[in-house]
Amino acid sequence: MDQFALMTEKMSEHDLIEACRDGDREAFGVIFSRHQKRVFSVAIGFFGGNRQTAEDVTQQVFLKLYTSITNFRGDAKLETWLYRITINTCLDEQRKKKRMAYIPDFLGLGSADANKTHEEKLIMRETSDEVRRALIEIKPKFRLPIVLKYSEGLSYQEMAEVLGCSEGTIASRLNRGHKMLAKKLESLKIDF
């Protein structure tokens, strides 16, 4: 087992952060390897499967983390802080490109199931596209809880920490987001 793999297994998050603060690049590499998939998952979810944008955002997030890790106070878990950085970076990227972001197919629509006929797959794809279009029309404050819940599987408490609001606000935003989505998708007869 190489030194990097050994370091990955043994160091706590707190120790890794302290090592990063001391300029240890290998420690930052461990943080990157532990959290890269989560960051990428949120970014690809926010931008509707656009891998290039998700990869760019992921790089930006870890660059921001690298340059600001000394500011991490430890009030929340590193994972929560990273979600905040990721969401803010996604919103910044969306504003920068002056276009609406796409949401991925995390509702399970449009998956290519080998047992489905070509016609069934086409219908699922069309349904998935309609869901995406409806989701991108929802304001980010209602869209982000939906992404974090269905794409990342976060609890209400975790979403509240990440988005910096109360669990009641999260519940309200999810409820409103679901209603907005249901209204936009009335023709599809999809229940949320």
Buried (B, 14 or more C-beta within 10 A) or exposed (E): EEEEEEBBEEBEBEBBBBBBEEEBEBBBBBBBEBBBEBBBBBBBBBBBBBEEBBEBBBBBBBEBBEEEBEEBEEEBEBBBBBBBBBBEBBBEBBEEEEEBBBBBBBBEBBEEEEEEEEEEBEBBBEBBBBBBBBBBEBEBBBBBBBBBBBBBEBEBEBBBBBBEBEBEBBBBBBEBBBEBBBEBBEEBEBEE
